[in-house]
Amino acid sequence: MRDFVDGTAFNNEQGNRARKLFAAVVLAALDDAIADDKKYGNGPEQIARWARSRDGREVLSCAGIDPNERVVAGLMEFVGRGVRTSVALSREESERRNAAQQAEAA
């Protein structure tokens, strides 16, 4: 019984690692689309085309993201903002956005 539990925990950990790896691929695709948007002006269309492709849907699914049109629209909106993923995920950017929202509310 103990071996079964250890094996299940190991498999769960492996699954989590794989999910994180695929999430990193999604972030890289977003960064590429943002770079394309700045260079060619077609970033949102690039990410939409990728997310709707068979490979894109597979990567999104493996990352734990349901590949539906709502997700595609969100990815396009994110690319349209032009904020790199590393900046968007940073604490400073989060604090700046919260301060801006509080200033709007006041």
LINPE-V94931 format. One record per backbone hydrogen bond with DSSP energy under -1.0 kcal/mol. NH is the residue of the N-H (numbers start at 1). CO is the residue of the C=O. E is the energy in kcal/mol with one decimal. If there is no record, write none. Layout:
# LINPE-V94931
nh-><NH/NH>
co-><CO/CO>
e-><E/E>
This chain:
# LINPE-V94931
nh-><5/6/7/8/9/10/11/12/13/14/15/16/17/18/19/20/21/22/23/24/25/26/27/28/29/30/31/32/33/34/35/36/37/38/39/40/41/46/47/48/49/50/51/52/57/58/59/60/61/62/63/64/65/68/72/73/74/75/76/77/78/79/80/81/88/89/90/94/95/96/97/98/99/100/101/102/103/104/105/106>
co-><1/2/3/4/5/6/7/8/9/10/11/12/13/14/15/16/17/18/19/20/21/22/23/24/25/26/27/28/29/30/31/32/33/34/35/36/36/42/43/44/45/46/47/48/53/54/55/56/57/58/59/61/60/66/68/69/70/71/72/73/74/75/76/77/84/85/87/90/91/92/93/94/95/96/97/98/99/100/101/102>
e-><-2.0/-2.5/-2.5/-2.5/-2.6/-2.3/-2.5/-2.4/-2.3/-2.5/-2.3/-2.2/-2.2/-2.3/-2.4/-2.2/-2.1/-2.4/-2.1/-1.9/-1.4/-1.9/-2.2/-2.2/-2.3/-2.2/-2.4/-2.5/-2.3/-2.3/-2.4/-2.4/-2.2/-2.1/-2.1/-3.6/-1.3/-2.0/-2.5/-1.9/-2.5/-2.4/-2.9/-1.9/-2.6/-2.1/-2.6/-2.7/-2.4/-2.5/-1.6/-1.5/-3.0/-2.1/-2.0/-2.6/-2.0/-2.7/-2.4/-2.3/-2.4/-2.4/-2.3/-1.3/-2.7/-2.0/-1.1/-1.7/-2.7/-2.4/-2.5/-2.3/-2.3/-2.2/-2.4/-2.2/-2.1/-2.0/-2.1/-1.5>
